[in-house]
């Protein structure tokens, strides 16, 4: 896996997983240069999806550009570890009447190559100076040579093809471009070979083209060389109906002979496709190949694998002061949630990605987990959002770029790790022995870092509550980004002694998983005596899991509610309104404010926790000096800054939603427990959390349902739906089966329906219509639909921590 489509943030890009790698990429656009596509952008295209991708050797993507009336087909296939091939083909977007050329638009395809590292470069070795007649096509080819810092010398052969009576337009340009490889700098150069859109514009010129009817200007590469170049770009221009095609063949340590490389590519691509389909059947069953949704879900996740390098920007606190600093150089191999919106690693997302990856290719999953564990800092903290390198950094809003070493993220990696341990230890066939040994040796190597991660969470997220429960540090009245559930309602007031049910459940799962891992490593004598003492015996994982599970039923039971009410967040001191917890804030979320836009019969305020806390005299919210410093403007104070004279009490959360489900989802509460019965009722058809399209994130009866940002306040999310369906599938009660059958059908219809109508896997779904919402494509945890359709629930390697009584562990 040295080479791959490891640049998920561009529509098509190849790179190696080493520093300063050779790069290859695609850009295309209108002939006049006013449109130029390169980086994935939401809403720019009708669709761009990997239809087949095995994550290692083969991938095929279809791009539909409605504005340019073009369909691009990209293929990547490896011949072996040091030779691979690429094809980019352009055709008219169906349906298209080839006889009506007046509606067709000419386009430019740009293929670029380059090397980032130091003095390494790429130069033109030979090329056909003119187009040749090759049967019914025009064709020409060239050969490039260069050196890669890790793989040594390489040769790249490019061939261009198009049909038509007139020869296609072809241009090239070369340059030496600046790069960001000096990892010692605090502010890396925000450019490199990867910044192809910028370089293509700089290396192009405008040319006037006159015909009998019109006169127009086109943008073409300037046909110039550069000494010691590290960037080469090639332009093929024409009508998509002419079947434009570029093939690239790259070999390291060898030269091309006389064979027809394009025929080799054809054969390898066909074999790659068949191999992918066979693997799809092996993992998900024979029916997987009859469902385009399963193939595209798996391919979308695997085609979103990326390799990143750089120095993460982090906050550093010293007393009351704070400064930004760059952490030591790091690398990360990971899948990304969305190639358009989030083309970088997210810790909490990647644990859910691992649920599919660990089944598709366990070794790949363990390598990804190892990369994340290697990001761990001395404190045990693992960053939750990881934009490494300038190519990723410039896609992140500046306020989200610095990472906070005190802000955590759910340890969702425990889910696929526990699943994999259970999977390999339960198999008896000889082929499983190698994988079993790999998992156990990995577990032994990872144990110190997993323990350090637990210690960081225990230390940094410990609540001031005497029970020793946990709370998400860094939350505000409006958001709890650390939890991954962003705007899911907690308490309006933030307290040092509050306790969050989801985090406490994660910590209980963490301790139990490490206890089970230690048990397996001991039984197979994988650990030395010193390792066992340090990482298993002394932390006493079993006893910790016992105490944490017991405290679930001490801290999170609401004494004011019935004995069958679900467990809930302990919010500590909160404002009361008519004897009940106040959940509606005084601010609005629509950008309006003032007397003319009241809230609870008082002038509406702006959200003090958002980016626009100031209310103008005209009734609009803003955050700029024009708003905050102008005459008559009012700044809204955060709740913790106000002198509140209202009635208050220590309370539990009144909200029913995803957080309420966590003890059931993570196997900490049996489904026949009295406090689980209300959850099962809420999941039944017509229940509070049920919708025709899956489990809703917040009860339909909640005052905040679909209010505010409406991100985790009612919408349907794939990751929590998968965990809920897994819990229902593990539950033997009849009502669980009724809920499972209904929710599975609805969730699958939502995901696949949106894929068919909107042509993408979507971030979340509307509970009333099933329409996909949010980021697109979202081939991250939405790909868990493949496991749902294949009836592959989460089956972790631990017994249920399933009682409010003392457990014998």
Secondary structure, DSSP 8 states (H G I E B T S, - for coil): --EE---TTBSSEEEESSTT-EEEEEEEEETTSS-EE-B--TTSSSEEEEEEE-SSSEEEEEEEETTTTEEEEEEEEEEETTEEEEEEEEEE-SS--TT-GGG--EEEEEEEEEE-STT--EEEEEE-SS-EEETTEEEEEEEEEEEETTTEEEEEEEEEEE-SSS--EEEEEEE-------TT-SS--S--TT-HHHHHHHTEEEEEEE-SS-EEEEEEE--B--TT-SEEEEEEEEEGGG-EEEEEEEEESS---SS-HHHHHHHHHHHHHHHHHHHHHHHH-GGGGG-HHHHHHHHHHHTTEEEEEE--EEEEEETTEEEEEE---EEEEEE-SBTTTB-SEEHHHHHHHHHHHHHH-HHHHHHHHHHHHTT--TTS---SEE--SHHHHTTS-HHHHSEETT-----THHHHHHHHHHHHHS--STHHHHHHHHHHHHHHHHHHHHHHHHHHHHHHSB-SSTT--B--TT--SS--GGGT-TT----SS--TT-B-HHHHHHHHHHHHHHHHHHHHHHHTT-S-HHHHIIIIITTTHHHHHHHHHHHHHHHSS-TTS-TTS----EEEEEEEETTEE--S-SB-SSSB-EEEEEETTEEEB--TTSS--EE-TTSBEE-SHHHHSSTT-EE---GGGS---S-EEEEE----BHHHHHHHHTTSS-TTSHHHHHHHHHHSTTSTTEETTEEBSB-TTSTTTT-TT-SSSS-B-HHHHHHHHHHHHH--SHHHHHHHHHHHHHHHHHHHHHHHHHSS-EEEE-TTT--EEEEES--SGGGGHHHHHTT-----SS-----SS----
